[in-house]
Amino acid sequence: MANLQTLCRTLHHCSEQKVATLNQLVAALDQVWFGFTKIFPNVSSKTSMEFLTHYPSPAAFLSASQETVIRLIMANSKRGQAYAEKKYASLKQSAHEAQITGIQSQALFTCISVFVSSMKHTIEQMNRLNQEIEALSTHIPDIALLKSIPGLGENLAPLIAAEIGGIHRFKKAKQLVAYCGVDPSVRQSGNFTGTHNKVTKRGSPYLRRALYIAATVAIRKAANGSMVNPVLYDYYQEKTKSKAKKQALGAVMNKLLRIIFSVLKNQKPFVLITPEEQRARFNKKLAFVA
């Protein structure tokens, strides 16, 4: 687990570095070529990165032949000529406007080249880390179990498994919740006990971040319109009736962690059961005992 934890944490830092560099790149582009981010909304895409590698300024792009640029766009986007020609036309119009309204600064053009180069290197290193994490994950059964929980996927499951470090360390779900720092703090003063309290934020910040992302995903709708996790979605909606949205999400994180504990402790994949089904099973068990 130690090796997996090191790789996952390094991947996290690389991801943060990529985001920071991307923000710097977008800020520079907005000064020298304002319309670029509208043409390439995903600035970190392969097509955008390769384009900026060759043409970091409007002038550099306008001096290139149309055929060369279209060929570059087609090769990196894996799209047809019609798509590439449309992109080229938009870029050409935007570049002409940028030469009039944008800041023509060689320093900024150099910075754009540096940011793009840095991002490409970071993405390359992240791909390498992901490959090693995937290779290690095949030997850790807990990761496959975690992937069965809606909201946890290829990236979050290895990180959560690595940060927990083995469920045998915890006898009860409450201990795992406390270890992760998502248990609510208690504020007391004399006879007063606070009811709207923040989480304690003890334990691993990497684990808390992973749980936050997983909880956020779990209460969303999937691409097909269905809920990712209907039970957690209903739980979240119920909590928002008496709590702020941030506090309600914290409650979802807490519940998700208890689900993780149950899955790992029992060594069985997650099965989605509604509260009604759970009550029916419980009543059936009681009737059997009686």
BELFEN-V122330 format. One line per field, one symbol per residue. ss: DSSP state (~ for helix, > for strand, _ for the rest). psi: psi as a letter, one per 20 degrees, with the letter a starting at -180 (. if undefined). burial: # if it has 9 or more other ideal C-beta (glycine too) atoms within 8 Angstrom, else .. A space follows every 10 residues. Layout:
# BELFEN-V122330
ss=???
psi=???
burial=???
This chain:
# BELFEN-V122330
ss=_~~~~~~~~~ ~~~~~~~~~~ ~~~~~~~~~~ ~~___~~~~_ _____~~~~~ ~~~~___~~~ ~~___~~~~~ ~~~~~~~___ ~~~~~~~~~~ ~~~~~~~~~~ ~____~~~~~ ~~~~~~~~~~ ~~~~~~~~~~ ~~~~~~~___ ~~~~~~~___ _____~~~~~ ~~~~__~~~_ __~~~~~~~~ ___>___>>_ _>>_____>_ ____~~~~~~ ~~~~~~~~__ >_____>__~ ~~~~~~~~~_ ____~~~~~~ ~~~~~~~~~~ ~~~~~~____ ____~~~~~~ ~~~~~~~~~_
psi=hggggggghh hghhgggggg hghggggghh hhmhigihhn hnhjrggggh ghghmiqhgh ghiqqggggh hggghhikrr hggghggggg hgghgghhhg hronohghgg hggggggggh gghghhhggh ghggghhijo hhghghiipp hpbhghghgg gghhkpiiip hqhhhgghhi kjqprppqoc ippqinqrqh krbphggggg hgggggghjr qrhjirqgnh ghghgghghi hirqhghhhh hggghhhhgg ggghgilqqp popqhghghg gghhhghgg.
burial=#..##.#### ##.##.##.. ##.###.### #######.## ..##..#### ###.###### ##.#....## ####.##... ..###.##.# #########. .#.....### ###.###### .##.##..## .###.##..# .######.## ##...##### ####..#..# ..#.###### ###....... ........## ..#..##### #########. ......#### ######..## ..#...#### ########## ####.....# .......#.. #.........
